[in-house]
Amino acid sequence: MITEFTIGILRETQRNPDTRVALVPQGARRLLNDYKGLSILVQPSKSRVFSDEEYVDVGCIISEDLSPCDLLLGVKEVDKNTLMEGKTYMFFSHTAKKQQHNQTLLQAIIHKNITLIDYEYLFTSKNERIAAFGYFAGLVGAYNTLRAYGIKKDIFSLAPLTGTTTKEKLWKELKKVVGRNDKILITGKGKVSRGVEEVMQACHIYKVDIDGFFNKTYDDPVYFIADPLQYAKHKNSIPFTFSDFKAHPRDFKSNFLRFAEVANIYMATHYWDIRSPKMFSLEDVKSQLFKIEVIGDITCDIDGSVPTTQRVGSIDSPYYDYNPFTGEEEKAFSGGKNITVMAVDKLPSIIPKESSEYFSDQLVNHVLSYFWMGDYNKVLKKATIAKNGKIKKRFAHLRSFVQERL
């Protein structure tokens, strides 16, 4: 057990800084009250949803210099030019799937002998994500996707989500949703999907089983949630379990197109492994049988499971069209056979206060004490991508990635 420990809360450094924070003032208060040898330093920030004064009020110290800290907490990727030699960082690095745009970040982490722990890989002993914003991504992603469909079909008009809002305000706005006999497909059954499903329920859009989704016609909109056993199939056409799919993703191919032939709207919330099959190909969307008109790619992986996601949109401009026949991006809602895409990677930041409070609770309750009490469940170890500048065995596939163009 470590008797003295210092946490540093980083200022977000992106071009349009995220307003969320990993540890909120009330979470900091709990930690400081429970662990007398703990100190918390906070970099000043004008964009953070909680003010500097709120941190001071609970006993934190505002400091530009975080060099005394044992652990540095951020939310999104840290500017590589601000990384401190030999420190331990925890943030969403978006590097483990070999994301090209963050290659230089991972290279800098290795070069500076940094230990990187990624929130995305913090799991319980039951293999459940511990700290995630996924539920809020689901809420906002579903709202934005329904808004896109309302605009595209000119059947209802939801207010654009600019700046920040609350869950309560979303719910009031969702009362405007008017249904047709549309079918909505959702892939994935995790926390993101739970957020999407709450939006469906708020709109009185009803869940159906797989038989109803394929074979029945309804007077009102309905949705179905598909898991890998339904949207994938084994290459040898043999039965499989979810554990099989997760352990050996290269043994599978997509079984998605049958859903695309009946769904009007698709919301992607599933976790995707780079070894897994893509849902469909860009050739598939040219078919007259491909009926999906709006895709809400809440996973937002470029060159990931949803090939029509050509780039990441922004909170202020979340939509663009994909022309299936030219393969080019076009202006959103430009008509024809275009597929309208919603792909934004900072969806939870639209509800920054509630999402930060939820995330902070998970860290305080289930993660942070491992740093000074001992990582006896190996929660931190399994989420460590790099330790002292070396890629860990669990993420060995990244070793060649960080060596490229060094």
N, C-alpha and C positions, 0 to 999 in steps of 0.2 A: 504493500500500500504506500502511495506517495502522499506525504503530508502537506506539501505546498505545490500548487499548480496554478498556472495563469492562462486564461482563455482570452484570445483576441477576436473581436468581431470586426471583420473587414468591411470597408466601404466598397460597394459594387463599382466596377470600373469599366463596364461596357459603354459603348457609344451612347446608347440610351439606357442609362443605369436602371436596373431592376429596383423596384421600391420594396421588395420583400426582404426579410432578414431571417437568418437561421435561428437566432435566439432572441426572443422578445423580452422586454423589460420584466414582465412578471415571471418568466422562466428564469431570468438572471437572478431575480430576488430569491426564488426558491433555492437555487443552487448556492447562493451566498449564505443563506440562512442555514442550510443543511451541512455545508462543508466549510469549516472555519479557516482552512488553509488555502481556500480558493480566492483568486482575484480575477476580475474581468475588466479588460481594457476595450474601449470602443473607439474606432476611428470616426471622427466627425463626418456627418453626411447630411446634405440638404435634401437628398432625394429619398432617403429611407422613410418608410411609412410611420415609424416611431421617431420622435424628436430626440436629440441628444439629451435634452433636459429630463426626459422620461427615464433614461438610463442612469443619469446622475442621481435621480430621486430614489432609486432602488439600491444604490451603493456601488455602481460601476464608475470607472474612471475614463474620462474622455481623453484620448491621446492619439496624436498623429503617428507616433512611433510605437509600433507593435513588436519591436525586436525582443523585449523581455518575455514574450509569450511562448508557452509550450505547445499550444494548439491554436491555429488560425481558422476561423469559420467564415465561409462565404456562402453565397447561393449559386450564382452562375460562374462561368469561367473567370479566372483571375487574370488580369493583364500580366503577360509574361515578363514585362519590364519591371514589375513591382515585386516579383517573387524574391523572397529572402533565402539566402544560402542555408541549407541544412535544416530548415524548419519543417514542421508537420502541418499540412493543410487538409481541410475537409471541405469539399464543394462538389457540385455537379460538373465534372470535367468534360463530359461528352467526348471521351477519347477511346473507351474500351471497344467500340465497334469500328475502330480505325477511321474515325471521322476526319476527313482530309483537312478541313478548315481548322482543326485543333492539333494538327501534327506538330507544329512548331511549339505549341504550349507544352506538349508532353516532352518534346526534346529539351526544352528549357528546364523542365522539372528534373529530368535525368542529369543534365549538365550541372545543375546547382545542388545536387545531392539531397533533393527534397523527398520527403515521405508524403505520398498522396493517398488519401482515403476518400473514396467516392460514395456519396449517399446512396447512389443507385444500387449499390451492392451490399447494403446493410440488410441482413436477413435474420429472422428468428430461427430457432431450432426446427420449426415447422416449415421452414423455407418461405416465409411470408415477409414481404417488404416491411421494414420498420419505419423509415423516415421518407415520406414521399408527399409531393403536392398533387398526386394523380387525381384524387377525388375532385379537387377544384379545377384541374385541367378538364375533367369530364364535364363539369357544370358549364364552364365557359365555352368549351369546344362544341357541346351540343347546342347551346344557345346560338352561337355563331353559325353553325351549320343549318339550323332551322331558319335563321334570319336569311341566309343565302337562298334557301329554297323559296321562302316567301317573296323575295325580290325577283328571283328568276321566273316564278310562275305568276307574279303579280296577284297574290292571294291574301297576303297580310304583310304588315310592315313593323318590324321590331326596331327599336332604337339601336343605333350603333354603339358599340362598347369602346368608348375613348376615355382616356384617363383611368380613373378607378371607380369601382362601384361596390355594392354589397350583395349578398345572396338574396336578401329581402327585396331589393330593387329588381333583381333578375326575375324573381317570382311574379312580381306585379306586372312586369312587361310581358311575360310568357302567357298571360291571360289573353293576349291578342292573337295567339296562334289559332288559325282556322284549319281544320283538317279536310283532306280529300281522301279518296280511297288509296292512299299511298302506302308503300311498304318500305320500312326502314330496317336496314341490316346493321347490326353492331357486332364487331369481332372483338373478343376478349372478355374475360370475366373477373378482372381485378378491380382495384380502387377507381381507376379511370372509368371503367364501365359502370360502376356503381353511381358515379356522378352523372353520367349520361342517362342512366335509367331513372334517376330522380327527376331529371328534366322531362323525360317522357311522361312520367306519372303526373307531374305538375301541369302538363298540357293535355292530360286525359287521353294519351295515346296508349293503346293497350297492347300487352305482350301476348304473343301467340306461340304455339309450338311449331316445330319444323314442318309438320304435315299441313297445318293451316297456312303457313307462310308460302309454301309451294303450291298448294292445291285449292285454296279457298279464296273467294273474293269477298271483300268487306266494304261496308258503306263508310267506314271511318278509317283513319290511318292506324296502322299496327306496326309493331316492331318485333324482331327476333334477335336473340343474342347467340351467336355461333362460337363454338370453341374449336380447337385444332382437330378434334375428332370428326368435325363436320366440314371445316374448310380446307382440310388437308387429307391426303391418303397415302398409304405406303406404296412405294414404287413396285413392290411385289404383290400388291393387292391382298395383303394379309391383315388381320385385325391388329389393333395396337391400342396402347394406353397413352394418356398424357405424358406419363413418365418416359415412355419410349420416344415420343416426339421430342421431348426436351433433351433427352440424353443423346439421341442420334438424329438430329435434324436433317442431315444430308440424305437420309434414307427415305425422305418424303417428297411428294410433289403436291402442287395446288389442286384443290377440289372446289375452288371458289366460283368458277364461272357459272355454275348452276344457280348460285345466288344472284349473280349479276343479271341473269335473264329475267328475274322477277322483281328486284329491288329498284326503287327510284332514288333512294338516298342511302349512302353508306358512311358509317362512322367507324373509323379504325381506332381501337383502344388497346389492342393486344401488344404484348411484349414481343419484339422480333430479334432473333439471333441472326447474325450475318450468314450463318450456314443454312438457315431455313429457306424454303422456297418463297418466292414472291407471290403475292395474292393473284396477280394476273400480269400479262405482258402488255407492252404498248401496242402490239399487234392485235391483241384481244379486243381492245377498246374500239377498233375500227368496225367490228361486227355489228350488224343490225340487231343482233340478239342481246347486245350489251346495253341494258336499259338504265344504268345508273347515270343520273344527271348531275348530282351534287355529291362531292366526297369531302367529308370532314376528316382530314388526316390528323387526328389528335396525337398520334405517335410522332409525327413530324420528323421522320428519318429521311434525309435526302438520299436518293439511290437506295431506298429501303424496300419495305414490303409493298408499298403503294407507288408504282412507277410514275403515276401522273403528278406526284409531288416533285416538281422541278426545282423549287426554291422555297425558302422560308418567307412567309409573309410577315407583316408587322401588325401590331395591335390596331393602328389607325387604318391600315390597308390590308385586311386579312385575306382577300379573295383575288384569284386570277382564274382565267379560263385556260383549259388545255384543249387544243384542236387535235382530235385523234388522227386526222388525215394528213396534216402538215407536220405534226409532232412539235408544233411551236406553241409558246405561250401567247395568249391574246388577252385583251382587256376583259375584266370580269363582266359577265352577263352580256357578252357580245352576240349571243344567239346561236342559231344553227344547231349543229350536232355537238357543240362544245360541251365539255365537262367542266363545271365550276368547282374549283378546289379551294378549300379552307385549310391552311397549314401555317400555324403560328407556334413558336416554341416557348413563348412566355405567357401562355394563357392564364395560369394562376395569378400572375401579377396584376390582373384586372380586379381581383378581389384580394388585395395585398394584406390587409389587416387580419382577416379571418384565416386566410391560408397560412400566414406566418405564425399565427397563434397555434394552429393545428400542428404544423411542422415542428415548432419549438417544443410543444408538449411531448412529441415522440422522442426528440433528442434528450430532453430532460428525464423522461421516465424510463427510457430503454437503452440509451447509448452513452451519454457523456461520462457517467460514473465509471465506465470501464477504463477510462484513461488513468484514473488515480486509484481505483479499487482493484484493478487487474482484469485483463481480458479473458476471463476464465471460460467464457462460451465461444471464444474466437470470433466474435461478431466483428471486431475491428480488423482482425487479421484477414478475414475473408473479403473484406471490402478494400484492402490495401492494394492499389495498383502498382505503386512503386515505393520501395523503402530505402532510404538513404541513397537515392539515385539509381537504384537497380530495380528493373521490372520483376515483379514477383511471379513465381511459377504458375499460379492460377491464371495469370494474364500473359503467359509466355508468347501468345500469338502477336503481342505488341512489340516484341524485341526487334524484329526486322523492320517494323513500321517506324520506330524511333531512330533506326540507323540510316534510313533513306535521306539522302541529300544533307547529311550533317556537315 
